[in-house]
Amino acid sequence: MPIMAARVYHAGKLVRDLGPDEAIPEDCDPGDFFWLGLYEPTPAELAGIARRFGLHPLAVEDALKANQLPKVETYGDQLFVISRTANLDGDTIQPGETAFFIGPHFFVSVRHGSARTHTDVRARLETLPAKLAHGPDYVLYAVLDFIVDGYFPVIDAIEERMLGVEDSVMDTPLDASEIRHLYKQRHEIIRFQRLVGMMKEVAGRLTTDDDLPNIDAAVRPFYRDVWDHVQRAEYRLNGLRDIAASVIETNGMLEQQRQGVITRQLAAWAAILAVPTAIAGIYGMNFEFMPELDWAFGYPFALALIFGGSGLVFWRFKHIGWL
């Protein structure tokens, strides 16, 4: 059984670990709740947990798929929430999924894909019994806040790479493989931004929807903090997408500018070479009655005309910045 945590709390204090097959008593004390954390359970394993806690089969089915979008749903007196985690694997953002079942006296999490466990969150909350005494709704806030905070290392890493590319493109044009990589990175950002936007809707609903079961009014303001963090992540992703677009646009403009410079240089040298070509072509026609053919200074004059004309054209193009 992939149980990462199974504990019983009373009034915010740890009482004991929950037995692997222990059923939830029907007459729980008002201050009791159970925290069960699962990692990638099989259908049979989650079915056993569902029977113990009375979880709705549709919610259990969604928790097993591990490819659901963030959402909030209610099933009677139970609340079902799906969140998405993020992990940077090379240049690819690998999304994970964590589903939560929140009842009057239990909090069950089902984690898929994410390597970040909730151990630190649980340990921190156990040192804050006044907070933990709020019950499963406060645990949901703490875990969601932990998940959203995990977005920022991913964003920081992508931002550092993007800024590096943005600085280098001013000196060295991107080649085809770098441009393809940049487009792929931009696609990853857009995909991640879409998931973050849905997480923002989840946090917003937990903040404002008064009809959600097992979310007390005293805890509801805490979800505003999650919403603020998600909004900040979304804002930074907008900036990263703009940076990717500006790098691509800047690279294209600089490449056009470089091509324009090369074109002008080629045109200038072609014009310079046209001077000796034209003069040599005229004197190479070998007409019988060309006056310079019998002139003693004809050859030096032709050379002087070639070099003088070429030098004048060179000076002119140099003056206007083509060379």
VOPAGU-2260 file (C-alpha; in pm, 1 decimal, decimal comma):
REM VOPAGU-2260
SITE   aa  ch    i         X         Y         Z
SITE  MET   A    0       0,0       0,0       0,0
SITE  PRO   A    1     161,9     331,4    -108,0
SITE  ILE   A    2      64,2     514,3     211,6
SITE  MET   A    3     296,5     807,6     274,9
SITE  ALA   A    4     116,3     923,2     589,8
SITE  ALA   A    5    -173,5     795,3     799,8
SITE  ARG   A    6    -233,4     985,6    1120,7
SITE  VAL   A    7    -508,3    1080,0    1362,9
SITE  TYR   A    8    -527,6    1430,6    1512,6
SITE  HIS   A    9    -735,8    1574,0    1793,9
SITE  ALA   A   10    -762,4    1948,9    1855,9
SITE  GLY   A   11    -465,1    2005,1    1626,6
SITE  LYS   A   12    -236,8    1757,9    1804,3
SITE  LEU   A   13    -107,5    1428,2    1675,3
SITE  VAL   A   14    -272,3    1138,7    1858,7
SITE  ARG   A   15    -139,5     831,4    1679,2
SITE  ASP   A   16     -77,1     671,1    1345,1
SITE  LEU   A   17    -378,1     529,8    1166,2
SITE  GLY   A   18    -381,2     153,5    1123,4
SITE  PRO   A   19    -358,8      24,5     762,8
SITE  ASP   A   20    -704,0    -133,8     776,3
SITE  GLU   A   21    -860,2      81,3    1045,6
SITE  ALA   A   22   -1209,8     204,4     960,0
SITE  ILE   A   23   -1323,1     557,0    1032,2
SITE  PRO   A   24   -1551,0     553,5    1336,9
SITE  GLU   A   25   -1894,6     701,5    1284,5
SITE  ASP   A   26   -1893,8     885,1    1617,5
SITE  CYS   A   27   -1578,0    1093,9    1577,2
SITE  ASP   A   28   -1519,1    1367,6    1828,0
SITE  PRO   A   29   -1570,6    1715,7    1683,1
SITE  GLY   A   30   -1198,0    1790,6    1705,1
SITE  ASP   A   31   -1081,3    1463,6    1544,3
SITE  PHE   A   32    -969,3    1423,7    1185,4
SITE  PHE   A   33    -763,8    1174,7     987,1
SITE  TRP   A   34    -483,9    1266,0     743,2
SITE  LEU   A   35    -402,8    1001,5     484,8
SITE  GLY   A   36    -148,8    1059,0     206,5
SITE  LEU   A   37    -121,1     819,7     -89,4
SITE  TYR   A   38     133,1     806,6    -371,0
SITE  GLU   A   39      29,1     652,8    -704,5
SITE  PRO   A   40    -205,3     387,4    -562,4
SITE  THR   A   41    -342,8     108,9    -777,6
SITE  PRO   A   42    -718,2      94,3    -848,2
SITE  ALA   A   43    -757,6    -187,0    -594,9
SITE  GLU   A   44    -565,8       1,2    -327,3
SITE  LEU   A   45    -762,5     322,0    -377,0
SITE  ALA   A   46   -1086,3     124,3    -382,5
SITE  GLY   A   47   -1005,0      -4,8     -34,4
SITE  ILE   A   48    -939,6     349,4      88,5
SITE  ALA   A   49   -1263,5     464,3     -75,3
SITE  ARG   A   50   -1460,3     203,5     119,9
SITE  ARG   A   51   -1295,8     306,9     446,6
SITE  PHE   A   52   -1371,9     676,3     400,4
SITE  GLY   A   53   -1688,3     650,6     191,4
SITE  LEU   A   54   -1539,9     834,2    -107,7
SITE  HIS   A   55   -1758,4     896,0    -410,8
SITE  PRO   A   56   -1677,9     657,6    -701,3
SITE  LEU   A   57   -1667,5     936,4    -963,1
SITE  ALA   A   58   -1412,4    1126,4    -757,3
SITE  VAL   A   59   -1210,7     808,1    -708,5
SITE  GLU   A   60   -1212,3     750,9   -1083,9
SITE  ASP   A   61   -1080,0    1102,5   -1146,5
SITE  ALA   A   62    -810,3    1059,9    -881,7
SITE  LEU   A   63    -684,9     745,8   -1055,6
SITE  LYS   A   64    -661,6     892,6   -1405,8
SITE  ALA   A   65    -383,3    1136,2   -1311,4
SITE  ASN   A   66    -451,1    1351,8   -1616,4
SITE  GLN   A   67    -735,8    1569,8   -1494,2
SITE  LEU   A   68    -740,4    1947,5   -1507,3
SITE  PRO   A   69    -757,5    2148,3   -1182,9
SITE  LYS   A   70   -1111,4    2164,2   -1049,6
SITE  VAL   A   71   -1333,0    2174,2    -740,8
SITE  GLU   A   72   -1635,0    1944,0    -704,2
SITE  THR   A   73   -1872,8    1854,4    -426,1
SITE  TYR   A   74   -2017,0    1510,9    -352,7
SITE  GLY   A   75   -2267,6    1540,7     -72,0
SITE  ASP   A   76   -2080,9    1643,7     240,2
SITE  GLN   A   77   -1743,7    1579,6      75,7
SITE  LEU   A   78   -1523,3    1817,1    -120,8
SITE  PHE   A   79   -1305,1    1694,5    -406,4
SITE  VAL   A   80   -1018,3    1909,0    -538,4
SITE  ILE   A   81    -766,0    1838,5    -813,4
SITE  SER   A   82    -445,5    2041,8    -833,0
SITE  ARG   A   83    -149,4    2024,7   -1070,7
SITE  THR   A   84     215,2    2019,3    -970,5
SITE  ALA   A   85     512,1    2110,8   -1187,8
SITE  ASN   A   86     865,1    1976,3   -1216,3
SITE  LEU   A   87    1133,0    2090,7   -1462,7
SITE  ASP   A   88    1298,0    1797,6   -1640,9
SITE  GLY   A   89    1567,4    1946,3   -1862,9
SITE  ASP   A   90    1374,3    2188,7   -2081,3
SITE  THR   A   91    1038,7    2016,8   -2033,6
SITE  ILE   A   92     786,9    2106,1   -1763,2
SITE  GLN   A   93     653,2    1777,0   -1632,5
SITE  PRO   A   94     311,1    1826,4   -1473,6
SITE  GLY   A   95     192,3    1605,9   -1191,5
SITE  GLU   A   96    -144,4    1572,5   -1022,4
SITE  THR   A   97    -256,4    1569,6    -662,8
SITE  ALA   A   98    -619,6    1498,7    -578,0
SITE  PHE   A   99    -775,4    1576,5    -239,8
SITE  PHE   A  100   -1077,5    1428,5     -67,5
SITE  ILE   A  101   -1197,5    1648,6     218,9
SITE  GLY   A  102   -1463,6    1524,0     456,7
SITE  PRO   A  103   -1586,0    1644,1     796,0
SITE  HIS   A  104   -1323,4    1430,1     970,6
SITE  PHE   A  105   -1069,5    1329,1     707,7
SITE  PHE   A  106    -821,0    1461,7     455,5
SITE  VAL   A  107    -702,6    1217,5     185,9
SITE  SER   A  108    -446,7    1315,3     -78,0
SITE  VAL   A  109    -361,9    1109,2    -386,6
SITE  ARG   A  110     -38,0    1218,3    -549,5
SITE  HIS   A  111      78,9    1128,2    -900,6
SITE  GLY   A  112     402,4    1227,8   -1072,1
SITE  SER   A  113     535,3    1485,6    -829,7
SITE  ALA   A  114     850,4    1395,6    -640,0
SITE  ARG   A  115     782,6    1663,2    -374,7
SITE  THR   A  116     630,8    1491,5     -74,6
SITE  HIS   A  117     411,2    1661,8     183,4
SITE  THR   A  118     634,6    1554,0     470,5
SITE  ASP   A  119     765,5    1904,3     537,1
SITE  VAL   A  120     414,9    2050,3     531,9
SITE  ARG   A  121     290,3    1789,7     774,3
SITE  ALA   A  122     588,0    1837,0    1006,9
SITE  ARG   A  123     542,1    2214,6    1006,4
SITE  LEU   A  124     169,7    2192,1    1077,3
SITE  GLU   A  125     226,7    1950,7    1363,1
SITE  THR   A  126     430,3    2224,9    1531,5
SITE  LEU   A  127     133,4    2462,4    1494,1
SITE  PRO   A  128    -155,8    2288,2    1672,8
SITE  ALA   A  129    -361,5    2607,9    1680,1
SITE  LYS   A  130    -358,0    2612,6    1299,0
SITE  LEU   A  131    -400,0    2239,4    1258,7
SITE  ALA   A  132    -697,6    2252,8    1492,1
SITE  HIS   A  133    -897,3    2414,9    1211,9
SITE  GLY   A  134    -911,6    2068,6    1056,7
SITE  PRO   A  135    -894,1    1930,1     701,8
SITE  ASP   A  136    -976,5    2263,1     535,2
SITE  TYR   A  137    -662,6    2423,1     678,8
SITE  VAL   A  138    -457,0    2119,9     572,0
SITE  LEU   A  139    -592,5    2166,8     218,4
SITE  TYR   A  140    -481,7    2530,0     225,1
SITE  ALA   A  141    -132,7    2439,7     348,9
SITE  VAL   A  142     -79,7    2168,4      85,4
SITE  LEU   A  143    -214,8    2385,2    -198,1
SITE  ASP   A  144      14,0    2666,3     -87,0
SITE  PHE   A  145     305,4    2419,1     -88,6
SITE  ILE   A  146     216,6    2305,3    -441,1
SITE  VAL   A  147     186,4    2658,6    -577,6
SITE  ASP   A  148     514,6    2762,3    -414,4
SITE  GLY   A  149     672,2    2476,8    -611,7
SITE  TYR   A  150     591,5    2662,3    -933,8
SITE  PHE   A  151     842,5    2937,9    -865,0
SITE  PRO   A  152    1167,0    2732,6    -884,3
SITE  VAL   A  153    1048,1    2611,5   -1224,6
SITE  ILE   A  154     970,4    2967,1   -1334,4
SITE  ASP   A  155    1303,4    3093,8   -1197,9
SITE  ALA   A  156    1500,0    2832,5   -1393,8
SITE  ILE   A  157    1316,4    2908,5   -1718,5
SITE  GLU   A  158    1351,6    3282,5   -1663,6
SITE  GLU   A  159    1727,5    3253,5   -1612,2
SITE  ARG   A  160    1764,3    3062,8   -1938,5
SITE  MET   A  161    1541,0    3304,3   -2126,2
SITE  LEU   A  162    1734,0    3608,0   -2005,2
SITE  GLY   A  163    2059,5    3437,9   -2106,7
SITE  VAL   A  164    1926,7    3380,5   -2457,9
SITE  GLU   A  165    1796,4    3737,3   -2470,9
SITE  ASP   A  166    2142,5    3874,1   -2384,8
SITE  SER   A  167    2327,8    3648,4   -2629,8
SITE  VAL   A  168    2101,2    3714,0   -2926,4
SITE  MET   A  169    2230,4    4072,1   -2944,9
SITE  ASP   A  170    2580,5    3940,5   -3023,0
SITE  THR   A  171    2524,4    3607,4   -3194,4
SITE  PRO   A  172    2225,5    3520,6   -3413,5
SITE  LEU   A  173    2033,3    3207,4   -3321,6
SITE  ASP   A  174    2076,9    2908,0   -3546,1
SITE  ALA   A  175    1792,0    2682,4   -3658,9
SITE  SER   A  176    1823,4    2439,1   -3366,7
SITE  GLU   A  177    1821,7    2723,1   -3112,7
SITE  ILE   A  178    1512,3    2876,0   -3270,2
SITE  ARG   A  179    1333,2    2538,8   -3261,6
SITE  HIS   A  180    1434,3    2500,0   -2897,2
SITE  LEU   A  181    1302,1    2849,0   -2819,4
SITE  TYR   A  182     968,2    2772,1   -2984,6
SITE  LYS   A  183     946,5    2449,9   -2782,7
SITE  GLN   A  184    1022,9    2639,6   -2462,4
SITE  ARG   A  185     753,2    2894,4   -2545,1
SITE  HIS   A  186     506,5    2610,7   -2599,8
SITE  GLU   A  187     597,0    2467,9   -2257,8
SITE  ILE   A  188     537,9    2808,7   -2099,6
SITE  ILE   A  189     196,2    2844,7   -2264,0
SITE  ARG   A  190      94,2    2494,7   -2155,4
SITE  PHE   A  191     208,5    2561,7   -1800,0
SITE  GLN   A  192      35,3    2899,6   -1800,2
SITE  ARG   A  193    -292,5    2732,8   -1892,4
SITE  LEU   A  194    -266,5    2497,6   -1593,0
SITE  VAL   A  195    -173,3    2785,5   -1362,9
SITE  GLY   A  196    -477,9    2977,0   -1484,2
SITE  MET   A  197    -699,9    2683,2   -1388,9
SITE  MET   A  198    -532,0    2663,2   -1047,9
SITE  LYS   A  199    -617,4    3028,9   -1006,4
SITE  GLU   A  200    -982,8    2944,9   -1066,1
SITE  VAL   A  201    -963,1    2667,8    -806,5
SITE  ALA   A  202    -811,8    2902,7    -547,2
SITE  GLY   A  203   -1067,4    3169,1    -634,9
SITE  ARG   A  204   -1358,1    2934,8    -584,6
SITE  LEU   A  205   -1220,8    2811,3    -252,3
SITE  THR   A  206   -1190,6    3175,5    -149,8
SITE  THR   A  207   -1535,4    3299,7    -250,6
SITE  ASP   A  208   -1776,6    3005,2    -274,1
SITE  ASP   A  209   -1972,1    2989,4      52,3
SITE  ASP   A  210   -2152,3    2669,8     -48,6
SITE  LEU   A  211   -1848,1    2442,2     -48,2
SITE  PRO   A  212   -1868,2    2177,5     226,3
SITE  ASN   A  213   -1599,0    2145,2     493,9
SITE  ILE   A  214   -1450,3    2491,0     425,2
SITE  ASP   A  215   -1506,7    2703,7     735,1
SITE  ALA   A  216   -1545,4    3079,3     712,3
SITE  ALA   A  217   -1246,3    3123,7     942,8
SITE  VAL   A  218   -1019,3    2934,8     700,9
SITE  ARG   A  219   -1155,8    3078,0     375,4
SITE  PRO   A  220    -936,9    3394,6     386,6
SITE  PHE   A  221    -625,1    3175,6     384,4
SITE  TYR   A  222    -710,3    3059,7      32,5
SITE  ARG   A  223    -676,9    3420,5     -78,6
SITE  ASP   A  224    -305,3    3381,4     -10,4
SITE  VAL   A  225    -294,8    3082,3    -246,6
SITE  TRP   A  226    -481,6    3285,8    -506,8
SITE  ASP   A  227    -227,6    3568,1    -474,1
SITE  HIS   A  228      62,8    3327,1    -523,9
SITE  VAL   A  229     -99,0    3171,0    -829,3
SITE  GLN   A  230    -165,0    3515,8    -972,6
SITE  ARG   A  231     201,2    3608,1    -924,8
SITE  ALA   A  232     307,3    3288,1   -1099,5
SITE  GLU   A  233      68,3    3362,6   -1385,8
SITE  TYR   A  234     204,4    3716,9   -1415,0
SITE  ARG   A  235     562,1    3593,4   -1436,6
SITE  LEU   A  236     467,0    3332,3   -1697,0
SITE  ASN   A  237     312,0    3611,1   -1903,6
SITE  GLY   A  238     645,8    3789,5   -1884,0
SITE  LEU   A  239     836,5    3476,8   -1990,0
SITE  ARG   A  240     607,6    3426,0   -2287,1
SITE  ASP   A  241     665,2    3788,3   -2389,4
SITE  ILE   A  242    1042,5    3742,5   -2352,7
SITE  ALA   A  243    1034,6    3434,2   -2576,3
SITE  ALA   A  244     831,9    3621,1   -2838,3
SITE  SER   A  245    1059,3    3927,5   -2820,8
SITE  VAL   A  246    1374,2    3714,0   -2855,2
SITE  ILE   A  247    1234,2    3550,7   -3167,8
SITE  GLU   A  248    1127,9    3887,6   -3308,1
SITE  THR   A  249    1458,2    4055,6   -3216,5
SITE  ASN   A  250    1657,8    3771,9   -3370,2
SITE  GLY   A  251    1460,3    3808,4   -3694,3
SITE  MET   A  252    1509,3    4185,4   -3702,8
SITE  LEU   A  253    1882,2    4157,9   -3631,2
SITE  GLU   A  254    1918,4    3889,1   -3895,8
SITE  GLN   A  255    1744,9    4114,1   -4148,2
SITE  GLN   A  256    1972,4    4399,1   -4045,9
SITE  ARG   A  257    2280,8    4178,8   -4087,9
SITE  GLN   A  258    2159,6    4061,6   -4426,6
SITE  GLY   A  259    2097,7    4424,0   -4525,3
SITE  VAL   A  260    2453,6    4517,7   -4427,9
SITE  ILE   A  261    2596,3    4227,7   -4628,6
SITE  THR   A  262    2375,7    4315,8   -4925,2
SITE  ARG   A  263    2494,9    4677,7   -4920,2
SITE  GLN   A  264    2856,4    4569,1   -4894,7
SITE  LEU   A  265    2819,7    4331,0   -5186,3
SITE  ALA   A  266    2647,8    4601,9   -5389,9
SITE  ALA   A  267    2924,6    4850,8   -5305,5
SITE  TRP   A  268    3203,9    4614,1   -5405,3
SITE  ALA   A  269    3014,5    4522,3   -5721,2
SITE  ALA   A  270    2996,7    4893,8   -5809,6
SITE  ILE   A  271    3369,2    4938,1   -5737,4
SITE  LEU   A  272    3458,4    4640,0   -5953,6
SITE  ALA   A  273    3233,7    4771,6   -6228,2
SITE  VAL   A  274    3473,8    5067,1   -6284,7
SITE  PRO   A  275    3781,6    4864,9   -6392,1
SITE  THR   A  276    3556,5    4618,5   -6570,2
SITE  ALA   A  277    3402,2    4895,8   -6779,7
SITE  ILE   A  278    3737,4    5060,4   -6859,4
SITE  ALA   A  279    3906,6    4729,8   -6939,1
SITE  GLY   A  280    3610,2    4636,0   -7154,5
SITE  ILE   A  281    3636,8    4956,7   -7355,7
SITE  TYR   A  282    4009,4    4922,4   -7413,5
SITE  GLY   A  283    3975,5    4556,2   -7483,3
SITE  MET   A  284    3756,0    4611,1   -7789,5
SITE  ASN   A  285    4070,4    4664,1   -8003,6
SITE  PHE   A  286    3915,9    4902,9   -8254,3
SITE  GLU   A  287    4166,2    5022,9   -8513,1
SITE  PHE   A  288    4112,0    5393,3   -8458,3
SITE  MET   A  289    4121,7    5424,9   -8078,9
SITE  PRO   A  290    4322,7    5743,6   -8007,6
SITE  GLU   A  291    4493,4    5613,5   -7693,2
SITE  LEU   A  292    4646,8    5311,1   -7866,9
SITE  ASP   A  293    4928,1    5513,8   -8018,7
SITE  TRP   A  294    4968,9    5745,9   -7718,8
SITE  ALA   A  295    5281,0    5689,9   -7511,0
SITE  PHE   A  296    5094,6    5760,2   -7186,9
SITE  GLY   A  297    4785,2    5560,5   -7281,0
SITE  TYR   A  298    4862,2    5263,0   -7057,1
SITE  PRO   A  299    4948,9    5469,0   -6744,5
SITE  PHE   A  300    4643,1    5683,0   -6812,3
SITE  ALA   A  301    4418,7    5374,8   -6823,2
SITE  LEU   A  302    4564,2    5244,9   -6496,6
SITE  ALA   A  303    4525,6    5585,1   -6333,4
SITE  LEU   A  304    4166,7    5603,2   -6455,5
SITE  ILE   A  305    4092,3    5256,9   -6316,6
SITE  PHE   A  306    4246,8    5318,3   -5976,0
SITE  GLY   A  307    4119,4    5673,2   -5952,5
SITE  GLY   A  308    3764,1    5582,7   -6046,7
SITE  SER   A  309    3761,9    5279,6   -5818,3
SITE  GLY   A  310    3906,4    5487,5   -5532,3
SITE  LEU   A  311    3644,2    5757,5   -5581,6
SITE  VAL   A  312    3360,5    5504,5   -5575,3
SITE  PHE   A  313    3515,2    5334,0   -5269,6
SITE  TRP   A  314    3539,1    5669,6   -5088,1
SITE  ARG   A  315    3178,6    5747,4   -5167,7
SITE  PHE   A  316    3045,0    5415,7   -5031,5
SITE  LYS   A  317    3268,2    5447,0   -4728,1
SITE  HIS   A  318    3133,9    5796,2   -4665,5
SITE  ILE   A  319    2770,7    5681,6   -4667,8
SITE  GLY   A  320    2845,0    5380,3   -4443,5
SITE  TRP   A  321    2806,8    5098,4   -4691,7
SITE  LEU   A  322    3164,8    4981,1   -4634,7
